[in-house]
């Protein structure tokens, strides 16, 4: 893509990026990307791949929550049912509450 962008973008005609732009780029690279990967691999080492990928179930909940908080979106009542279903699914997949209930019966 770089050769194509040179032919269409004419980078040499644009103003050079400011210090703020470079700082934002460094912040995104160091904090958002590097720190996230370090956290990801530490959790992977600790809990394993199967448990780590259960986090993907939380993406709709966090997206909905951010939409409500940051964008002042309204939430349909069915969304709460979906969040409850996701939560119950995670509890069922995890297995610890079921194991705890079995220990209590013995």
Steps between C-alpha positions, in 0.01 A plus 500: 500500500790738562595535132136558406458761771804690372337517158164623625561679829792730411634483853767758427234772460357452850615678815722292730322357805511705818649387832148431626437262212823312570415487873155360422652242270753399765223478761291276280799281417632468854192506717218365288695241305809394694337504843196314370716226348708469815181461703355257243801268509527513878136395533552235231788352697300504820156369397548337160361567155147371556434716803667801342278487194189511719572872527362540147154442648543826689552711187127565440449593863792743505395649164147553626627650826736737321219603266281588797771682693691676222233551233188522720332220304180345628486131577218274388358271768599197294866606536482436873369153429789444262749617761345266756520212253868575435567512874322171563687342211833608641405361842397169340818476294721589794372213712613635837149584628382151406799342675431714807134390504606134477740541794222657707269201444758243613 
